[in-house]
Amino acid sequence: MTDRQFVLGVDLDGVVADFARGLKPIAAEWLGVPEASLTDEISYGFAEWRLDDAGGYDALHRFAVKERELFARLPPLDGAPAALRRLDTIPELRIRIITHRLYIHWFHREAIQQTTAWLEKHGIPYWDLCFMRDKAAVGADLYLEDNPANIESLRATGHETIVVVNPTNRHLPGPRASGWAEIEQLVRQRVATWRDGA
């Protein structure tokens, strides 16, 4: 048996936090349109919401975080906090949150404070919190990710990645999970395989 832990790299937005659902009412306010007029069938960057008509995604993102505390108010995806708490009871497992929330200059303090407050509010366990764009550089045995470009980049460099399914990544091959019941099962299976080989 090894003393090394199995590191689970967990993205936040679209994996633990329901980013699109949380951003949608703020986007409707920003655009001055009814929330119901904004489709849930989105691509990465929300082009379907016609954000270029109101300054683009970066302008909305800045407003959402600075003026509406987006990262502190996002709803969690169904079952995510409880599943992570159950996974955290596996002795060999180390949960490492890896997020690219430091997306725009000069509001990093707000992004970090809102993120840590949100994690504590929802009782989400973790040992490491990494704000990084290059998620492979952090080092994990298994990644949970929804961003298509990140998934392809991680897999291209040999990093095992579970696709957390949403409208932006349906074209990507498995392993895939449509919800946290499936994610938890896949993670447990992978940790068991790792344990047997250790």
N, C-alpha and C positions, 0 to 999 in steps of 0.2 A: 504494500500500500504506500502511496506517495503522500507527502504533506502538502503538495501543491494543490491549489484550489482550481476548480473549473470556473472560468470567468464568463459570465453572461453579459454581453454588451447590449444594453437596452436603449434604443432611441426613445425620445419622449413624444414629440409631436406626430400624431398619426399612429402611434404605437401604444402609448399609455394615456396621453391626453388627446381628446377629440378636437384637434386643432381646427378642422374645417367647420364643425358645428359651433365652436366658440367664436370663430372669426365672422361667421355669416351675418349675425345681427349687427356687428360693428361695420361690416362692409356695406350693408343696406343703409345704415345711418350715413356713412361716408359718401355713398353715391346718391342718397336721397331717393331711394326706391323701396318698394315693399320687399320685405325679406323673402316672401314667397316667390318673387320674380327671379331670385338667384338659384340656379340649378345646383343640385347635389352631385351631378355628374360632371366632375371637374377634372382638369388635368393639372399637373404640377405648375404652380404659378397663378392658377385661377384665371386664366385667359377668358374663360366663359363668362366671367362676371364683368367684363369690359372695364377693367380697372384703369386702363390707359386713358379713359375719358376723364379721370379725376386724379391724374398725377402718377398713376402706376402703382404696382404692388408695394414698392419700397415706402412710398408716402403713406399708404394705408397701414402698413406694418408699423411704422414709426408712431402713427396716431394711436393704433390699437394698443401698443405696449405702453407708451408714455401717458396717454390721456384716458385709456379705458382699462389699464392694468390687465391686459389680455392673459399674460402668463400666470397671473395669480387667480384668474377666474375661469379658466378653461374647464369644461366638464371632463372627468376621466372617461375613458372608454369602458363600456360595460364589463364588469368583472376584473378589470386590470389591477386595482389595488389589492383586492383579496387574493387574486392568483399570485401576485408578487410576494405577498406575505406568506403564502403557503410554500412557494419556492424557496423563500429565505430560510425555511426550516431545514432544508437539505444541508447537512454539515459541510459538504465539499463545495457548495455553490457560493460564488461571490458575485453579487449584482453590481454592475458598473454602469451607471447612467452616462450616456454619451449623446450630447445634443449640440447642434450648431445654432444656438440661440443668440450668440454674439454676432448678429447678422449685419447690423448697421452701426456705424461709428457713433460714439458719444451718448449711448444709453445702456452701456454694459452693466452699470451698477443696478439700474432698475431691472434689467433682464435677470441678473443673478439673484437679486433679493426676491423677486416675484417667483422665480423657479424654486428656490429653497423653501419659501413659505408654502407654496403649493404642494410640494412633496410631503412636507410635514402635516399640512392640513388633511391630506388624504391618506396619511399613514403608510406611505410607500417606502419600503426599506431599500437601502443601498449602502454600499461601503465606499464607493468612489463616485464623484460627480465631475465629469469632464466636459468642458465647453470647447468643442473642436469640430472643425470641418472635416479633417482627414481622420475618419473614424478608425481606419486600419492602424494608424500610428499609436492608438491607445492600447491595442493588444487585448483580444478576447478570443475565447475558444469557440463561441457561437454568438452571432449577432441577431437581434430582432430589429428589422428595418422596414420602412414603407416607401422611402424615396427611391424611385427607379434608378436614378443615376448613382446613388450611394450603393444600392444593391449590386448593380453591375460592376462598380469599381471594387467593392469588397470581394465579390466572387472572382473577378479577374486576377486578383492578387492572392487567391487561394484561401480566402476567409469564408468559412461556412456561415450562411446567412439564411434565416427564415424570412420569407416575404409575408409581411402583415398586410393582408389584402385590402385594397381600396380602389376607387376608380382609376387612379393614376398608374397602377402597376399590374393590372389584370393580365397583361400580355407576358409577364415574366414566368418562367418555369419554377417548379417547386424545388425544395419544400416550401409550402405555403400554409397559412392559417387564416381563417376568416373571423376568428374571435379568440378570446382568452382561454376558453376551454380547450381549444385545439392547440394554442400556443403552449399552455402548461403541459399538455400531454407530450408534445414534441420535445420540449425542453427536458422533461423527466426521462424520456426514452434516451435522449442524447447523453445526459449525465450518467445514466446507468451503463450505457455502452462505454463511455469514457472510464468509469469506475472499474469495469471489468477488464479493461485493457491497461489500467494503471499498475 
